[in-house]
Amino acid sequence: MIAITTVFWIFVVFFAFLGFVRGWAREILVTASVILAFFIIFVMETYIPIISTFFESAKVPNSDVMSIQQFWFRSIILFVLVFFGYETPSIPRISGPRFKRDNFRDSALGFILGGFNGYLIVGTLWAFLAEAGYPFDFVVAPLTQEAIDMVAKLPPNWLIQIPHILIAVILVFFFIIAVFI
């Protein structure tokens, strides 16, 4: 069996190489889609009473563990927005020659942003699994203190709350407008 922290870092490196190939401009759009997913999850679970009531009724009584329905709800929103973030149109076709990946610096920045996106995406799924109490047989709760400490540093634990999510949405979309327009 492989440790969940090892799987996490393998995927972060995979996403970093994906960012190296795709370039920084496309990776910015993926970052925006993940932040938008966090915002949608926050708004729907906080301000839409039907959804929050449903998840509270589906929870195990006297438990802090989220329901499996809430896990799938959050994961599907994340998957859909990440999918559309990675299915970006041809950026040079839209913006002209500004975003051509013709030098190493652009690819290196894509590598960094891709790794950050890997941290956001895979870390979010890990945090959702932890909140759900690791509901699947093929995923075992981590036993090492390093992994337990790492769960507290995953994106949903510090980003899906006021004012962090609002600041993130403002920054990401300000950056997109400044760069792409």
Residue, then its C-alpha position, 0 to 999 in steps of 0.5 A: m500500500i502507498a501512503i496518501t502523502t506520496v500519492f499527493w506529491i506524485f500528482v502535484v509533480f504530474f500537474a507541474f509537468l502538465g503546466f510545463v507543457r501547457g504554459w502559464a496562461r492556460e494554467i492561470l485559467v485552471t487556477a481560476s476554475v478551481i477558485l470558482a469551484f471553491f466559491i460555488i461550493f461555499v455559496m451553495e452550502t452557506y446561502i442555499p437552505i435546501i442544500s445545507t438542510f439536505f447535507e445536515s439531514a444526511k450526516v451521521p448523528n452526533s458526528d463532524v464527518m460530512s455525508i457521502q452525498q456532500f463529498w460527491f456534491r463537492s467533488i463533482i463541482l470541482f471535477v466539472l470546473v477543472f475539466f472546463g479549466y483544462e479544456t481552454p480554447s487556443i489562447p494564441r488564437i484569442s490573444g494574438p502572439r502575446f502568450k506563445r510559449d517560445n522560451f523557457r521562462d514561460s514554460a518554467l512559470g507554467f511548471i510552477l503554476g501547474g504544481f500549484n494547481g496540482y496542490l489545489i486540485v489533489g489537495t482539495l480531493w484529499a481534504f474532502l476525503a478527510e472530511a468525509g472520514y475516508p469513506f472508501d475501502f481503497v483509501v485508508a486514513p493516514l496514520t503518520q503525524e506528517a500526513i495528519d498535519m498536512v491535512a490542516k494545510l490543504p486548500p479547503n481548510w483555509l480557503i473556503q471561508i470568509p474573507h479568504i474565498l472573496i479575496a481569492v476570487i477578486l485576485v484571480f479575476f483581476f489577474i485574468i482581466a489584467v493579463f488577457i485584456 
